[in-house]
Amino acid sequence: MDTKELLKKVRKIEIKTRRLSDHIFGGEYHSTFKGRGMTFSEVRQYQFGDDVRNIDWNVTARYNEPYIKVFEEERELTMMLMADVSGSKLFGTADQFKNEIVTEIAATLAFSATQNNDKIGLILFSDEVELYIPPKKGRSHVLRIIRELIEFEPKSKLTNIAEALKFLSNVMKKKAIVFVLSDFIAEDYQHTLKIASGRHDVTGIRVYDKHEAQIPNLGMVQMLDEETGESVLVNTSSKQVRHNYAKYYQEKVDYYKESFTKSGAGVMDCRVDESYVKKLLGYFKRRG
């Protein structure tokens, strides 16, 4: 992709997702994800209805009338976006591939965080961490994240979510808001997810295509595994073949939901032909 085409794509995504974050998600994001706590702001004279537990007895004694401590939310947070860039991201039978939806969701979340003056970082992963962009603030930083999501070419096509979560735990020592965007066709990440969720506010966003769940009856079909690069001839007219695949796929989905729920993390499913706007809004409202 040449520079002109890339910049055009980045700009198009910015316009669409920034409008969403400005008009829809900004307030929802703020009310859903709280700051690190309350910090002291000032003292003022006691007014009827104030909480007596906040009375500053030292100042009250000095002026011989009641004063209270005023606190405000320590708002600044860090958002980490973790995006799966393995081979399966290029699957899509509707208008968009999974990786395009992942990019739009990530951009919307990033601009929502920017509205609240929060930092945003990015981890792109396959079966290894392919790219890490440390958290920073500002529009230009978000645009860099969008550029990487659009044009980054991973070294590997495989997936290892546990490896990415280990990396997150190593680089992020303070609590962060973490969104893991993947199709979650993976296994053996429940333990590392539990560790990460113990420190961070983690949400899994499963982006998938409805035609991934089942193989249609098309007779003998040459199929390519995007992650392994292996090409195999599959007899899709066999009920057993279709049943085994559907079972395998459902097991991965169940493992994802069970792992995130047991770890106390949030879960959200987003099909490529459905509105991720409604899904995000619904998730924020349930959490708020």
Residue, then its C-alpha position, 0 to 999 in steps of 0.5 A: m500500500d503506497t503512502k497516499e492510499l494509506l493516509k486516505k484510509v487512515r483519514k477515512i477511519e478517523i472521520k468515521t470513528r471520531r464522530l462516533s466517539d465524540h457524539i456517542f461513546g465519550g460520555e459512556y466511556h467516562s462513566t464506565f471506566k473510572g479513574r484510579g481513585m479520589t484525590f484531595s482538591e481543596v477545602r471549603q466551608y461546610q454546607f447543609g447536606d455535606d458528608v460530615r465524614n469529610i470535615d477537616w477538623n484542623v481547619t475547622a478548629r483554626y477558623n472556629e467554623p466547619y470546613i470540609k475536604v473536597f475530593e475529585e476523581e483522579r481521571e487519567l487512565t491508560m488504555m491498552l489495545m491488544a489486536d490479533v494480527s494472525g492469519s485468520k484476521l483476513f477472513g470475511t464473507a460480508d462487506q468487510f474482513k475481520n481485521e477492518i472491523v477490529t481497526e474501526i473498533a480500536a480507533t473508536l475506543a482510542f478516540s473515546a479515551t483521547q476525549n478523556n485525556d487518557k493514554i493509549g497503547l497498542i500491542l499487535f500479536s500473533d503467536e508472539v508480540e509483533l509490535y508494542i507502542p507504549p501508551k501516549k496521549g493525543r490525536s497524532h498518537v492515535l493516528r499512528i495506532i490506526r496506521e499500524l492496524i491498517e498496514f502492519e505485516p506480521k512475521s507469523k500467521l499463528t496465534n498465542i493469546a497467552e504470550a500476548l497477555k504475559f507481555l502485557s503483565n510485564v510492561m504494564k505495572k499500573k492498572a490499565i483498561v485493556f481490550v483484547l480484539s481477536d476471533f479467539i480461535a485459540e486455547d490455553y490462555q485462561h491462566t494468564l488471562k486470570i493473572a492479567s485480569g487481577r491487575h487490569d480491567v480486561t474486556g475481550i471483543r470477539v470479532y467473527d464471521k457468521h460463516e466461520a461457525q459451520i462449513p457449507n455442503l459444497g462437495m470436495v473443496q480445496m481449503l487453505d488454513e490461513e494460519t498454518g499455510e497448509s492446503v487440504l482437500v476437504n469433503t464438505s458433503s460429509k456430515q461427519v466432517r461438518h459436525n467435527y468442524a462445528k464442534y471444534y469451532q464451538e469449543k473455542v467459543d465456549y472456552y473464550k466465554e468461560s475463560f473471560t467470565k471466570s477471570g472476572a473480565g468482560v466479554m463482547d461478541c461482534r459479528v462483521d455484518e452487525s453494528y459494532v456501534k450498538k454492541l459497544l454502546g450496549y456493553f458500556k451501558r451494562r457496565g456503567 
